[in-house]
Amino acid sequence: MNTPASFLSELKDKIDQVLQQSPARDLEKNMKAMLNQGFSKLDLLTREEFDIQTEVLSRTRARLEALEARVAELEAQHKA
C-alpha cells in the first residue's frame, strides 16, 4: 500500500506528464513568444538600466543644485 506522501507524489508526476503533453503547454509557449515579441517592439528598460538612470539623475540633480547655489553666491558677491 502506498503512503499518502508517495501517492501524492505519483499523482503530481502524472499530472505534470499530462500537462506537458497537453495543448495548454503549447498555448502557453505561444503566448509567451507573442508577448516577448510585443514587448521587444516597445522601448522598455530593464530594471537594472532604470536603476542606473535613476542614480545618474540623482547625481545630476545634486550637481545642478550645487551649481545654482554657487551662481547665487557669485551674484550676491557681484552686487555687493
N, C-alpha and C positions, 0 to 999 in steps of 0.2 A: 504494500500500500504506500502511495506517495504521501510525503509530508505536505502540509499546506504550503510551505515555502517553495518546495520543488514543483508542486502543482502550479502555483502562480508563476514561477519562473518559466515553466514549459508553456503555459498559456501566453505569457508575454512574448516568448520567442515565436510561437505560431502566429500571433497577431502581427508581429513585426514582419514575418515572412509574407503574410498575405498583403500587408500594406506595401511592401517593397515591390510586389508583383502587380499591384492594382493600378488602374488608370489614374487614380488620385495622385500617385507618385509622379507620373508623367506630367500631370496638370500642374503640380507644384513646381517641377523643374521648369516648365514652360513659363509659368507666371514669374518665377524669379528671373529668368532670362529676359523676359519682356520688361520687367521693372528695371533691371540693371541697364538695359538698352535705353529706356526712357530717361533714367537718371543721368546717364552718361551724356545725353544731349543737353542737359541743364548745366549751367555754370555754377556748380556746387563746390564747396571747400570741404576738405576733411576736417575733423575736429582738431588735429594737430596743426594744420595750416591756419585755422581760425584762432587757436591759442597763440600762435606765433604773431599773427597780425594784431591781436589784442595787446600783446606785450609791446610791439613796435609802436602802436598808437599811444599806449600809456607813456612810454619814454618820450615820444614826440610831444605829447601834451605837457609833460613836465618841463621839457626844454623850452617850449613856447612860453609857458608861464614864467620861467626864469628870464627869458629874453624880454618879455613885456615888463617885468619888474625892473630890469636893467635900463630899458628905454625910459621908463617913468623916472628913474633915478637921474639919468642924464638930462632929461628935460627939466627936472627940478633944479639941477645944478646950473643949467644954462640960464634959467630965469633969474637965479639969484645973483 
